[in-house]
Amino acid sequence: MNARYKKNLIERQKKFGDSIKIFLVTDSKRADVEKLFKRVKFKIPELQNITDDVLINKLFPHSTVPHQVWIDKEEKVKFIT
């Protein structure tokens, strides 16, 4: 995730407040994510991070990163990259 993309996600979360929730999800272990961000001198975003994930990756398989899935309040998928 590049700095511009991260900034856009953070700004989007602030703009929409409680009407949306943005989560960063990975199947990588938390320690590995922290090492990566430290190595590339990148601050972990102030968005909710979910690590060691298996279920979300199974529900929304993907081959590109970042991958977005938008789900509304009625739990309907609205958008997938």
Long-range contacts (C-beta under 8 A, 24 or more apart in sequence): 1-42, 1-45, 1-65, 1-66, 3-42, 5-66, 6-42, 6-45, 9-45, 9-47, 10-45, 10-46, 10-47, 13-47, 21-48, 22-47, 22-48, 23-47, 23-48, 23-49, 23-50, 24-48, 24-49, 24-50, 25-49, 25-50, 25-53, 25-56, 25-57, 26-50, 26-51, 26-53, 27-51, 27-52, 27-53, 27-54, 27-57, 28-52
